[in-house]
Amino acid sequence: MKNKSKTLKILTNHGGQLASPTWRDVTTYLPPNGDDLLSSLKLALNLYCKRSNFDCVVLGGGPSDYLFALLQTLLPFRAVPCVKIDCLWIKSANRLRYLFHRTILKITSKSVDRFIVWAKRDIKAFSETFQIPQEKFIFVPYHTTLDSVNPSPYSGDYIFSGGNEGRDYETLLLAVRGLPLKVLIASTRPELFSHISIPENVEVRGFSHEEYLRKMAGCLMNIVSLESGEIRTGGQQTYLNSMWLGKPTIVNDPEGTCDYIEHMKDGFLVSPKDPTALRNAIEFLLNRPEVMNEMASRAAQKAKYYSTEEHFTKIISVVRQVLEQKS
């Protein structure tokens, strides 16, 4: 068995060094120079050529992940343990693209020891969709991203919602129509609203990253309205940051979000695609300020355990587990 006190040597294309001292201490970082095929291939080759000098390769930097894993599968000489994080996979509606993606993942999975996912439900979903054994997956909670840029919370008089990917704003707009409160939706994709009637009490606009965080920090409550039917659970960064800021947070993905939020204790979970349930949740909290304040306080305390440092400490633990199993 590997000595747990042994200093690890991890080669990675994931830039966690900027936020996690623990991760920085055990990793050598090869940064991506771009997402184009040539840049990704150069990075993959660099990872492949240097890999044998390290205990493990941790992938999390985009297209170079798949290229490196393909190289190590097809040219497995002196293969090293490998862990893949940031599995931001979707199932394409185009059958040919889906089959191609599934084939690539099945091939690369032969040289990847663990795929890290951010929700327990994703393990079964990914395994069934891409035909990869469930034991290849492991759940590691995601993290807040406000460690170094923490806006000061304040008490505003508006409801906030934001994000561009995987959002169901139609359900949200139906739920908040006619509320005696302003609802601010932060989105830079106007096409998401082109087919929806926007109520008078709703404002949709884009913000810089800093202003986005300030608006979240000042809201009365934050609503994360997620699209249903996706194979991957999303929204973790948004609702964890909201909790970190001490904001009452409503999310309409109970199955995926229950790994982070305990319903009615440190957040509110409602069914997806149900504007009535979402409206009832909003009104329930608005009519019970003491409940809302207690929920926000518990959320802020809980979010401390989802720091960036804690996230990468857990990833290092996964690497050690992989090494122990291979020893």
C-alpha positions as CSV (number, residue, x, y, z in Angstrom):
1,M,0.0,0.0,0.0
2,K,1.2,3.5,-0.8
3,N,2.4,5.5,2.2
4,K,-0.2,8.2,2.8
5,S,2.5,10.5,4.1
6,K,4.3,10.4,0.8
7,T,4.2,13.6,-1.2
8,L,2.2,13.1,-4.3
9,K,3.4,14.2,-7.7
10,I,0.4,15.0,-9.9
11,L,0.6,16.2,-13.5
12,T,-2.5,18.2,-14.5
13,N,-4.0,20.6,-17.0
14,H,-6.5,21.9,-14.5
15,G,-5.9,25.4,-13.2
16,G,-6.9,24.8,-9.6
17,Q,-3.5,26.1,-8.3
18,L,-4.9,29.7,-8.4
19,A,-7.4,29.0,-5.6
20,S,-6.1,26.0,-3.7
21,P,-2.7,26.0,-2.0
22,T,-3.0,22.2,-1.2
23,W,-3.6,21.4,-4.9
24,R,-0.7,23.7,-5.9
25,D,1.7,21.9,-3.5
26,V,1.3,18.5,-5.2
27,T,0.7,19.4,-8.8
28,T,2.7,20.5,-11.9
29,Y,0.4,22.5,-14.1
30,L,0.6,22.4,-17.9
31,P,-1.8,25.2,-19.0
32,P,-3.9,25.0,-22.1
33,N,-2.9,27.5,-24.9
34,G,-6.3,27.3,-26.5
35,D,-9.3,25.0,-27.2
36,D,-8.5,24.6,-30.9
37,L,-7.5,21.1,-32.1
38,L,-3.8,21.9,-32.6
39,S,-3.3,23.5,-29.2
40,S,-5.2,20.7,-27.5
41,L,-3.1,18.1,-29.3
42,K,0.1,19.8,-28.3
43,L,-1.0,19.9,-24.7
44,A,-2.1,16.2,-24.8
45,L,1.3,15.2,-26.2
46,N,3.1,17.2,-23.6
47,L,1.1,15.5,-20.8
48,Y,1.8,12.1,-22.4
49,C,5.5,12.7,-22.7
50,K,5.9,13.9,-19.1
51,R,3.4,11.5,-17.5
52,S,5.9,8.8,-16.4
53,N,7.6,11.2,-14.0
54,F,4.5,11.6,-12.0
55,D,2.3,9.4,-9.7
56,C,-0.9,10.4,-11.5
57,V,-2.3,12.5,-14.3
58,V,-5.5,14.6,-13.3
59,L,-7.4,15.8,-16.4
60,G,-9.7,18.8,-16.4
61,G,-8.7,21.2,-19.1
62,G,-11.0,20.6,-22.1
63,P,-10.3,18.8,-25.4
64,S,-6.8,17.8,-24.4
65,D,-8.3,15.5,-21.8
66,Y,-9.8,13.1,-24.5
67,L,-6.7,13.3,-26.6
68,F,-4.4,12.4,-23.8
69,A,-6.6,9.5,-22.7
70,L,-6.8,8.3,-26.3
71,L,-3.0,8.4,-26.5
72,Q,-2.6,6.4,-23.2
73,T,-5.2,3.9,-24.3
74,L,-3.8,3.4,-27.8
75,L,-0.1,3.7,-26.7
76,P,-0.2,2.2,-23.2
77,F,3.5,1.9,-22.6
78,R,4.3,3.0,-19.1
79,A,0.7,4.0,-18.5
80,V,0.1,6.0,-15.3
81,P,-3.0,6.3,-13.2
82,C,-5.4,8.9,-14.4
83,V,-8.4,10.8,-12.9
84,K,-10.8,13.0,-14.9
85,I,-12.6,15.8,-13.3
86,D,-15.1,18.3,-14.8
87,C,-17.2,15.8,-16.7
88,L,-19.4,18.3,-18.3
89,W,-21.1,15.8,-20.6
90,I,-24.3,16.1,-22.5
91,K,-26.2,13.7,-24.7
92,S,-26.5,15.1,-28.2
93,A,-29.9,15.0,-29.9
94,N,-28.1,14.1,-33.1
95,R,-27.7,10.4,-33.0
96,L,-24.4,10.3,-35.0
97,R,-22.8,12.8,-32.6
98,Y,-24.1,10.9,-29.6
99,L,-22.7,7.6,-30.9
100,F,-19.4,9.3,-31.7
101,H,-19.2,10.8,-28.2
102,R,-20.1,7.5,-26.6
103,T,-17.5,5.6,-28.6
104,I,-14.7,8.2,-27.7
105,L,-15.7,8.0,-24.0
106,K,-15.7,4.2,-24.0
107,I,-12.3,4.1,-25.5
108,T,-10.8,6.8,-23.2
109,S,-12.3,5.2,-20.2
110,K,-9.9,2.3,-20.5
111,S,-7.1,4.6,-19.4
112,V,-9.1,6.7,-16.9
113,D,-9.3,5.1,-13.4
114,R,-12.0,7.5,-12.0
115,F,-14.4,10.1,-13.5
116,I,-15.3,12.6,-10.9
117,V,-19.0,13.9,-11.0
118,W,-20.7,16.6,-9.0
119,A,-23.9,14.9,-8.2
120,K,-24.6,11.3,-7.1
121,R,-27.4,10.9,-9.7
122,D,-24.9,11.6,-12.5
123,I,-23.2,8.3,-11.8
124,K,-26.1,6.2,-13.1
125,A,-27.0,8.7,-15.8
126,F,-23.5,8.8,-17.3
127,S,-23.0,5.0,-16.9
128,E,-26.2,4.2,-18.7
129,T,-25.8,6.9,-21.4
130,F,-22.2,6.2,-22.3
131,Q,-21.9,2.6,-21.3
132,I,-19.1,3.1,-18.8
133,P,-19.1,0.9,-15.7
134,Q,-20.5,2.7,-12.6
135,E,-17.4,1.8,-10.6
136,K,-15.4,4.2,-12.8
137,F,-17.3,7.2,-11.3
138,I,-17.1,8.8,-8.0
139,F,-19.0,11.7,-6.5
140,V,-17.0,14.7,-5.2
141,P,-19.0,17.8,-4.2
142,Y,-18.4,20.9,-6.2
143,H,-17.2,24.1,-4.5
144,T,-18.0,27.8,-4.1
145,T,-16.0,30.2,-6.2
146,L,-16.0,33.3,-3.9
147,D,-12.9,32.5,-1.9
148,S,-10.9,35.4,-3.2
149,V,-13.6,37.6,-4.6
150,N,-16.2,37.7,-1.9
151,P,-18.8,40.5,-2.4
152,S,-20.3,42.0,0.8
153,P,-23.9,40.7,1.2
154,Y,-26.6,43.3,1.7
155,S,-30.4,43.3,2.0
156,G,-32.1,44.3,-1.3
157,D,-35.7,44.2,-2.3
158,Y,-35.6,42.1,-5.4
159,I,-35.5,38.4,-6.4
160,F,-32.5,37.3,-8.3
161,S,-31.9,34.6,-10.9
162,G,-29.0,34.2,-13.2
163,G,-27.0,32.0,-15.6
164,N,-26.9,31.2,-19.3
165,E,-26.6,27.4,-19.5
166,G,-29.2,24.8,-18.6
167,R,-31.7,27.3,-17.3
168,D,-35.5,27.1,-17.5
169,Y,-36.6,30.7,-17.5
170,E,-40.0,30.0,-18.9
171,T,-41.1,28.2,-15.7
172,L,-39.5,31.0,-13.6
173,L,-41.3,33.8,-15.6
174,L,-44.7,32.0,-15.2
175,A,-44.0,31.6,-11.4
176,V,-43.1,35.3,-10.7
177,R,-45.7,37.0,-13.0
178,G,-47.6,39.5,-10.9
179,L,-45.5,39.3,-7.8
180,P,-45.3,42.6,-5.9
181,L,-41.5,42.5,-6.2
182,K,-39.0,43.2,-8.9
183,V,-37.3,40.1,-10.3
184,L,-33.9,40.6,-11.8
185,I,-32.6,37.9,-14.3
186,A,-28.9,38.1,-15.2
187,S,-28.4,36.6,-18.6
188,T,-26.4,37.6,-21.7
189,R,-28.4,35.3,-24.0
190,P,-31.5,37.2,-25.2
191,E,-32.4,34.2,-27.4
192,L,-33.4,32.3,-24.3
193,F,-36.4,34.8,-23.9
194,S,-37.3,35.3,-27.5
195,H,-40.4,33.0,-27.3
196,I,-41.4,34.1,-23.8
197,S,-43.6,37.0,-22.6
198,I,-41.6,38.9,-20.0
199,P,-43.8,40.2,-17.1
200,E,-43.7,43.9,-16.1
201,N,-42.0,43.1,-12.8
202,V,-39.1,41.3,-14.5
203,E,-35.9,42.8,-15.8
204,V,-33.6,40.8,-18.0
205,R,-30.1,42.1,-18.6
206,G,-26.4,41.1,-18.8
207,F,-23.8,42.0,-16.2
208,S,-20.1,41.8,-15.9
209,H,-18.9,39.0,-13.6
210,E,-18.3,41.5,-10.7
211,E,-21.7,43.1,-11.1
212,Y,-23.4,39.7,-11.3
213,L,-21.9,38.8,-8.0
214,R,-22.9,42.1,-6.4
215,K,-26.5,41.7,-7.6
216,M,-26.6,38.2,-6.2
217,A,-25.1,39.5,-2.9
218,G,-28.0,42.0,-2.6
219,C,-31.0,39.9,-3.5
220,L,-33.8,39.0,-1.2
221,M,-33.7,35.4,-2.4
222,N,-32.0,33.6,-5.3
223,I,-33.9,31.2,-7.6
224,V,-31.9,28.7,-9.7
225,S,-34.4,27.4,-12.3
226,L,-32.8,24.5,-14.1
227,E,-33.8,22.8,-17.3
228,S,-35.1,19.3,-16.7
229,G,-34.2,16.1,-18.6
230,E,-30.5,16.7,-18.8
231,I,-28.2,13.8,-18.0
232,R,-25.9,16.0,-16.1
233,T,-26.9,18.0,-13.0
234,G,-26.0,21.6,-13.2
235,G,-26.2,24.9,-11.2
236,Q,-23.8,23.9,-8.4
237,Q,-21.6,26.9,-8.6
238,T,-24.6,29.3,-8.7
239,Y,-26.5,27.9,-5.7
240,L,-23.4,27.2,-3.6
241,N,-22.3,30.8,-4.1
242,S,-25.7,32.0,-3.2
243,M,-25.6,29.9,0.0
244,W,-22.1,31.2,0.8
245,L,-23.5,34.8,0.6
246,G,-26.3,33.8,3.0
247,K,-29.2,34.1,0.5
248,P,-32.3,32.0,0.7
249,T,-32.0,29.7,-2.3
250,I,-34.7,27.9,-4.3
251,V,-33.7,25.2,-6.8
252,N,-36.1,23.2,-8.9
253,D,-33.9,20.1,-9.3
254,P,-34.5,18.0,-6.1
255,E,-32.8,14.9,-7.4
256,G,-29.5,16.5,-8.3
257,T,-29.4,19.3,-5.7
258,C,-30.2,17.1,-2.6
259,D,-26.5,16.3,-2.3
260,Y,-26.0,19.9,-1.3
261,I,-29.3,21.4,0.0
262,E,-31.5,19.9,2.7
263,H,-35.1,20.9,1.9
264,M,-36.6,23.5,4.2
265,K,-33.5,23.6,6.3
266,D,-30.8,25.4,4.3
267,G,-32.6,25.8,1.0
268,F,-35.8,25.1,-0.8
269,L,-36.2,22.3,-3.4
270,V,-39.2,22.2,-5.8
271,S,-40.2,20.0,-8.7
272,P,-38.9,20.9,-12.2
273,K,-41.2,22.4,-14.8
274,D,-43.8,23.3,-12.2
275,P,-44.4,27.1,-12.0
276,T,-47.1,26.6,-9.3
277,A,-44.8,24.8,-7.0
278,L,-42.1,27.5,-7.6
279,R,-44.6,30.3,-7.0
280,N,-45.8,28.6,-3.7
281,A,-42.2,28.3,-2.5
282,I,-41.5,32.0,-3.2
283,E,-44.6,33.1,-1.4
284,F,-44.0,30.7,1.5
285,L,-40.7,32.3,2.2
286,L,-41.9,35.9,1.5
287,N,-44.6,35.4,4.1
288,R,-42.3,33.9,6.7
289,P,-39.2,36.2,7.0
290,E,-38.1,34.4,10.2
291,V,-37.9,31.1,8.3
292,M,-36.2,32.8,5.4
293,N,-33.5,34.3,7.7
294,E,-32.9,31.1,9.5
295,M,-32.6,29.2,6.2
296,A,-30.1,31.8,4.9
297,S,-28.0,31.6,8.1
298,R,-27.8,27.8,8.0
299,A,-27.0,27.9,4.3
300,A,-24.0,30.3,4.9
301,Q,-22.7,28.0,7.6
302,K,-23.0,24.9,5.4
303,A,-21.4,26.5,2.4
304,K,-18.1,26.9,4.3
305,Y,-17.7,23.1,3.9
306,Y,-17.8,23.6,0.1
307,S,-14.8,25.7,-0.3
308,T,-12.4,25.4,-3.2
309,E,-9.7,24.1,-0.8
310,E,-12.0,21.4,0.5
311,H,-12.9,20.4,-3.1
312,F,-9.3,19.8,-4.2
313,T,-8.4,18.1,-0.9
314,K,-11.1,15.5,-1.7
315,I,-9.7,15.1,-5.3
316,I,-6.3,14.4,-3.8
317,S,-7.9,11.8,-1.6
318,V,-9.4,10.2,-4.7
319,V,-5.9,10.1,-6.3
320,R,-4.5,8.4,-3.2
321,Q,-7.3,5.8,-3.3
322,V,-6.6,5.0,-6.9
323,L,-2.9,4.6,-6.2
324,E,-3.6,2.4,-3.2
325,Q,-5.8,0.1,-5.3
326,K,-3.1,-0.2,-8.0
327,S,-0.3,-0.9,-5.5
